[in-house]
C-alpha cells in the first residue's frame, strides 16, 4: 500500500491564506467600486450639461456657442462667448491696465479602468490695452495686433475663435464614443501687475469666466 505524505496546515499558514484571499477580494471590490463611481460621475456631468445647455455660467461671461467638428483632417473647435465686464475691471482697463483673456480646451478619452486619457490640450491668450493718445483699443493674439475704436469691439475680437485646431484625426479612434471636451474661458488675473494680484484676494469682480464639458461624437 502506497502511503502519501500528509501535509499539515499550521495556524500560521491558515492565517496567511486568509489574508491573501481577503486582499484579493478587497482589490476586486475596490476596482468594481471605482468603475461604478466613475460611471456615476460621467452620468452626472452629462446630466448637468443637458440641464444647463452645456454651460456653467460665471460672472460676466455667457457661452453663446461651442462646437467641435471635423475639418480637413483635423478636429477643430469653434466658440463664442459674450463678455460683460464688471465696473471695477472696466475702470482699470480705461486707466491703461492691460487685461488678458485665456481660452483653454482639452480633449479627453474616458477610460473605465483608470484616469481619463488627455489626448490634446490647446490654449490661446488675448491682450486688451487702452491707447490714450489715440483713444483706441489694441487687441493682441500671439504676434498679431489689431486696433479698434471701442472696448465693445475689442471684447468681440477676444471672445471668439473659429477653426481652432484641437487634434489630428489620424491620432484618434473614430469608433470610440468615449471622447469629451473640457473648455474654459476666463479673465486671466495672473497676467495683471504684481501689486494688483496681491490686492485681489478672493478676486471678487475679477472672477470672470465660464467652464463647461461637451461630449464629442466623432462618427464614422
C-alpha positions as CSV (number, residue, x, y, z in Angstrom):
1,X,0.0,0.0,0.0
2,X,1.3,3.4,-1.0
3,X,1.4,6.0,1.8
4,X,1.2,9.6,0.8
5,X,2.7,12.2,3.0
6,X,0.2,14.2,5.0
7,X,0.6,18.0,4.7
8,X,-0.3,19.6,7.9
9,X,-1.8,23.0,7.9
10,X,-0.5,25.2,10.7
11,X,-2.4,28.1,12.2
12,X,0.2,30.5,10.7
13,X,-0.4,29.0,7.2
14,X,-4.2,29.3,7.6
15,X,-3.8,32.9,8.6
16,X,-1.6,33.7,5.7
17,X,-4.1,32.1,3.2
18,X,-6.9,34.1,4.8
19,X,-5.0,37.4,4.5
20,X,-4.2,36.6,0.8
21,X,-7.8,35.8,0.0
22,X,-9.0,38.9,1.8
23,X,-6.6,41.2,-0.1
24,X,-7.7,39.7,-3.4
25,X,-11.4,40.2,-2.6
26,X,-10.8,43.8,-1.4
27,X,-8.9,44.6,-4.6
28,X,-11.8,43.3,-6.7
29,X,-14.3,45.3,-4.7
30,X,-12.2,48.5,-4.9
31,X,-11.9,48.1,-8.7
32,X,-15.6,47.5,-9.0
33,X,-16.5,50.5,-6.8
34,X,-14.1,52.7,-8.7
35,X,-15.7,51.8,-12.0
36,X,-19.2,52.3,-10.6
37,X,-18.2,55.7,-9.1
38,X,-16.7,56.9,-12.4
39,X,-19.8,55.9,-14.3
40,X,-21.9,57.9,-11.9
41,X,-19.7,60.9,-12.2
42,X,-19.8,60.8,-16.0
43,X,-23.6,60.4,-15.9
44,X,-23.9,63.4,-13.6
45,X,-21.7,65.5,-15.8
46,X,-23.7,64.7,-18.9
47,X,-27.0,65.4,-17.0
48,X,-25.5,68.8,-15.9
49,X,-24.6,69.6,-19.4
50,X,-28.1,68.8,-20.7
51,X,-29.8,70.7,-17.8
52,X,-27.7,73.9,-18.3
53,X,-27.4,73.8,-22.1
54,X,-23.8,72.6,-21.9
55,X,-22.5,75.5,-19.9
56,X,-22.0,76.6,-16.4
57,X,-22.1,80.4,-16.4
58,X,-20.0,82.5,-14.2
59,X,-19.8,86.2,-13.5
60,X,-19.7,88.4,-16.6
61,X,-19.5,85.6,-19.2
62,X,-22.2,83.7,-21.2
63,X,-21.2,80.9,-23.5
64,X,-23.1,81.6,-26.7
65,X,-21.7,78.8,-28.9
66,X,-19.4,75.8,-28.6
67,X,-18.9,73.3,-31.4
68,X,-16.4,70.6,-32.3
69,X,-16.2,69.4,-35.9
70,X,-14.0,67.5,-38.4
71,X,-12.4,69.8,-40.9
72,X,-9.6,69.0,-43.4
73,X,-8.2,66.0,-41.5
74,X,-8.4,67.7,-38.1
75,X,-10.7,68.0,-35.2
76,X,-11.4,71.8,-34.8
77,X,-13.1,73.9,-32.2
78,X,-15.4,76.9,-32.7
79,X,-16.5,79.0,-29.7
80,X,-18.2,82.3,-29.0
81,X,-18.8,84.0,-25.6
82,X,-20.4,87.2,-24.6
83,X,-18.4,89.2,-22.1
84,X,-19.8,91.9,-19.8
85,X,-17.0,93.4,-17.7
86,X,-17.7,94.3,-14.1
87,X,-17.3,98.0,-13.4
88,X,-14.1,97.6,-11.4
89,X,-12.4,95.7,-14.3
90,X,-13.6,98.2,-16.9
91,X,-12.4,101.2,-14.9
92,X,-9.0,99.6,-14.5
93,X,-8.8,98.9,-18.3
94,X,-9.8,102.5,-19.0
95,X,-6.9,103.7,-16.8
96,X,-4.5,101.8,-19.0
97,X,-4.1,98.5,-17.2
98,X,-3.8,95.7,-19.8
99,X,-6.3,92.9,-19.3
100,X,-5.9,89.3,-20.6
101,X,-8.4,86.6,-21.6
102,X,-7.4,83.0,-21.7
103,X,-9.3,80.2,-23.5
104,X,-8.3,76.6,-22.8
105,X,-9.6,73.3,-24.2
106,X,-8.6,69.7,-23.7
107,X,-9.8,66.6,-25.4
108,X,-10.1,63.6,-23.1
109,X,-11.0,59.9,-23.6
110,X,-12.9,58.1,-21.0
111,X,-11.2,55.0,-19.5
112,X,-13.2,52.9,-17.1
113,X,-10.2,51.2,-15.6
114,X,-8.0,54.3,-14.9
115,X,-8.0,58.0,-15.0
116,X,-9.1,59.5,-18.3
117,X,-6.5,60.0,-21.0
118,X,-5.7,63.5,-22.1
119,X,-5.5,63.3,-25.9
120,X,-4.9,67.0,-26.7
121,X,-4.6,70.4,-25.0
122,X,-4.7,73.9,-26.5
123,X,-4.8,77.4,-25.2
124,X,-5.0,81.0,-26.5
125,X,-4.4,84.3,-24.8
126,X,-5.7,87.7,-25.9
127,X,-4.3,91.0,-24.6
128,X,-6.5,94.1,-24.5
129,X,-4.9,97.5,-23.8
130,X,-6.3,101.1,-24.0
131,X,-4.3,103.6,-26.0
132,X,-4.9,107.1,-24.5
133,X,-3.1,109.0,-27.2
134,X,-5.4,107.7,-30.0
135,X,-8.4,107.0,-27.7
136,X,-8.5,103.4,-29.1
137,X,-8.1,99.8,-28.0
138,X,-5.3,97.4,-29.1
139,X,-6.0,93.7,-29.2
140,X,-3.1,91.2,-29.4
141,X,-3.2,87.5,-30.1
142,X,0.3,85.9,-30.3
143,X,2.3,88.3,-32.5
144,X,-0.8,89.7,-34.3
145,X,-2.3,93.1,-33.3
146,X,-5.5,94.9,-34.2
147,X,-6.6,98.4,-33.2
148,X,-10.3,99.2,-32.8
149,X,-12.1,102.4,-31.5
150,X,-14.2,100.9,-28.7
151,X,-14.0,98.4,-25.8
152,X,-17.0,96.5,-27.1
153,X,-15.3,95.8,-30.4
154,X,-12.1,94.8,-28.6
155,X,-14.1,92.3,-26.5
156,X,-15.8,91.0,-29.5
157,X,-12.5,90.1,-31.1
158,X,-11.1,88.5,-28.0
159,X,-14.2,86.4,-27.3
160,X,-14.5,84.1,-30.2
161,X,-12.5,81.7,-32.4
162,X,-13.3,79.5,-35.4
163,X,-11.4,76.6,-36.9
164,X,-9.2,76.3,-33.9
165,X,-7.2,73.0,-34.4
166,X,-7.7,70.6,-31.5
167,X,-6.1,67.4,-32.8
168,X,-5.3,65.5,-35.9
169,X,-7.9,62.9,-36.8
170,X,-5.1,60.4,-37.5
171,X,-4.4,60.2,-33.8
172,X,-8.0,59.5,-32.8
173,X,-10.1,56.3,-32.8
174,X,-13.2,57.4,-34.7
175,X,-15.2,54.5,-33.5
176,X,-14.5,55.3,-29.8
177,X,-17.5,57.0,-28.2
178,X,-15.7,58.0,-25.0
179,X,-14.2,61.3,-26.1
180,X,-15.3,64.5,-24.4
181,X,-14.2,68.2,-24.3
182,X,-13.4,70.4,-21.3
183,X,-13.5,74.1,-22.2
184,X,-12.8,77.2,-20.1
185,X,-12.7,80.9,-20.9
186,X,-11.7,83.4,-18.2
187,X,-10.1,86.7,-17.4
188,X,-6.5,85.8,-16.6
189,X,-5.6,87.6,-13.4
190,X,-2.2,86.0,-13.3
191,X,-1.1,88.4,-16.1
192,X,-2.0,91.5,-14.0
193,X,0.7,93.7,-12.5
194,X,2.1,92.2,-9.2
195,X,0.6,94.7,-6.8
196,X,-2.9,94.3,-8.3
197,X,-2.7,90.5,-8.0
198,X,-1.8,90.9,-4.3
199,X,-4.8,93.1,-3.6
200,X,-7.3,90.8,-5.4
201,X,-7.7,88.3,-2.6
202,X,-10.7,86.2,-3.5
203,X,-10.8,88.1,-6.8
204,X,-14.4,89.3,-6.4
205,X,-15.3,91.3,-9.5
206,X,-12.2,89.9,-11.3
207,X,-13.5,86.3,-11.2
208,X,-14.8,86.5,-14.7
209,X,-15.1,83.2,-16.7
210,X,-17.0,80.1,-17.7
211,X,-16.3,76.3,-17.7
212,X,-18.1,73.6,-19.5
213,X,-17.9,70.0,-20.7
214,X,-19.1,68.6,-24.0
215,X,-19.4,65.1,-25.3
216,X,-17.6,64.7,-28.7
217,X,-19.2,62.5,-31.3
218,X,-16.6,61.6,-34.0
219,X,-18.9,59.3,-36.1
220,X,-17.5,57.0,-38.7
